[in-house]
């Protein structure tokens, strides 16, 4: 699931609640229970879209979703080269499972990436500073 997959549903939720409808156009919290997914964002950045997707997943499951970062080196066998993706999941174990569903192991028992990090371990790393947008976000 991606941010674009949920846009029709989030738009419907936001338009259904009068206070949220105003929020969409004024970008102000007027008591909308879904303000965090209804607010407008001028640049459409991946970070903002990832936040909305994480919040959406939390509303759907009742559990908070964290960001896990999967990195790739130059190996042509990786799904991507010299970049990273974000997996939104309830736990590290769930993140690895989601990753493996989409990108199966090439070698039994070895995740098909260079490394993966929790958000806490990602923050402040050279990867965080050097990489720009993720190649993909999986929820």
C-alpha positions as CSV (number, residue, x, y, z in Angstrom):
1,X,0.0,0.0,0.0
2,X,1.3,3.5,-0.8
3,X,0.2,7.0,0.0
4,X,-1.5,7.3,-3.4
5,X,-3.6,4.1,-2.7
6,X,-5.2,5.8,0.3
7,X,-5.8,9.3,-1.2
8,X,-9.4,8.6,-2.3
9,X,-10.3,7.2,1.1
10,X,-8.6,9.9,3.1
11,X,-10.2,12.6,0.9
12,X,-13.6,11.0,1.5
13,X,-13.1,10.9,5.3
14,X,-11.9,14.5,5.3
15,X,-14.9,15.8,3.2
16,X,-17.3,13.8,5.3
17,X,-16.5,15.8,8.5
18,X,-17.4,19.5,8.1
19,X,-14.6,20.6,10.4
20,X,-12.1,18.7,8.3
21,X,-13.5,20.1,5.1
22,X,-12.6,23.6,6.4
23,X,-9.2,22.3,7.4
24,X,-8.4,21.2,3.9
25,X,-8.7,24.7,2.6
26,X,-7.4,26.7,5.6
27,X,-4.8,24.2,6.9
28,X,-5.9,25.0,10.4
29,X,-7.0,22.6,13.2
30,X,-10.6,23.5,13.8
31,X,-11.3,20.4,15.8
32,X,-11.1,17.9,12.9
33,X,-10.6,14.4,14.5
34,X,-8.4,13.5,11.4
35,X,-6.5,16.8,11.1
36,X,-3.2,15.0,10.7
37,X,-4.4,13.2,7.6
38,X,-6.6,16.1,6.2
39,X,-4.2,19.0,6.4
40,X,-2.9,20.4,3.1
41,X,0.8,20.3,2.4
42,X,2.2,22.6,-0.4
43,X,5.2,20.6,-1.5
44,X,3.7,17.0,-1.5
45,X,7.0,15.7,0.0
46,X,7.5,12.0,0.6
47,X,8.1,12.7,4.3
48,X,4.7,14.2,4.7
49,X,3.1,11.5,2.6
50,X,4.9,8.8,4.8
51,X,3.6,10.5,8.0
52,X,0.0,10.4,6.6
53,X,0.4,6.8,5.5
54,X,1.7,5.8,9.0
55,X,-1.2,7.6,10.7
56,X,-3.7,5.9,8.3
57,X,-2.2,2.5,9.1
58,X,-2.5,3.3,12.8
59,X,-6.2,4.3,12.4
60,X,-6.8,1.1,10.4
61,X,-5.1,-1.3,12.9
62,X,-5.3,0.5,16.2
63,X,-1.6,0.2,16.6
64,X,1.2,2.8,15.9
65,X,3.4,2.1,12.9
66,X,7.1,3.0,13.0
67,X,9.5,3.6,10.1
68,X,12.1,1.0,9.2
69,X,14.8,1.9,6.7
70,X,16.1,-0.8,4.3
71,X,19.3,0.2,2.4
72,X,20.8,-1.2,-0.7
73,X,24.4,-1.1,-2.0
74,X,25.5,-1.4,-5.6
75,X,24.8,-5.2,-5.9
76,X,22.7,-5.6,-9.1
77,X,20.9,-8.4,-7.4
78,X,19.3,-6.0,-4.9
79,X,15.8,-4.7,-5.8
80,X,17.3,-1.2,-5.9
81,X,20.9,0.1,-6.0
82,X,22.5,2.7,-3.8
83,X,19.3,3.9,-2.2
84,X,16.8,3.0,0.5
85,X,13.2,2.2,1.1
86,X,10.9,2.8,4.1
87,X,8.7,0.1,5.5
88,X,6.0,1.1,7.9
89,X,5.2,-1.6,10.5
90,X,4.2,-2.3,14.1
91,X,7.6,-3.9,14.8
92,X,11.0,-4.7,13.3
93,X,9.8,-8.3,12.8
94,X,6.7,-7.1,11.0
95,X,8.8,-4.8,8.8
96,X,11.2,-7.6,7.8
97,X,8.2,-9.8,7.0
98,X,6.6,-7.1,4.8
99,X,9.9,-6.5,3.1
100,X,10.3,-10.2,2.4
101,X,6.8,-10.5,1.0
102,X,7.6,-7.9,-1.6
103,X,11.3,-8.7,-2.1
104,X,12.0,-12.4,-1.3
105,X,15.4,-13.6,-0.1
106,X,17.8,-14.4,-2.9
107,X,19.6,-16.7,-0.4
108,X,17.6,-18.6,2.2
109,X,17.6,-16.8,5.5
110,X,19.3,-13.6,4.1
111,X,17.2,-10.5,3.7
112,X,17.6,-9.1,0.2
113,X,19.1,-5.7,1.3
114,X,22.4,-4.4,2.6
115,X,21.1,-3.4,6.1
116,X,18.0,-2.3,7.8
117,X,17.5,0.2,10.7
118,X,14.9,1.3,13.1
119,X,14.1,5.0,13.0
120,X,16.1,5.5,16.2
121,X,19.2,3.9,14.6
122,X,18.7,5.6,11.3
123,X,18.6,9.1,12.7
124,X,22.1,10.7,12.6
125,X,23.6,8.1,10.3
126,X,25.6,9.1,7.1
127,X,22.8,7.4,5.2
128,X,20.2,9.8,6.6
129,X,22.3,12.7,5.4
130,X,23.4,11.4,2.1
131,X,20.3,9.7,0.7
132,X,17.4,12.0,-0.4
133,X,14.0,10.5,-1.2
134,X,13.4,6.8,-0.7
135,X,12.9,4.6,-3.7
136,X,9.7,3.3,-2.2
137,X,7.5,3.3,0.9
138,X,5.8,0.1,1.9
139,X,2.9,-0.1,4.4
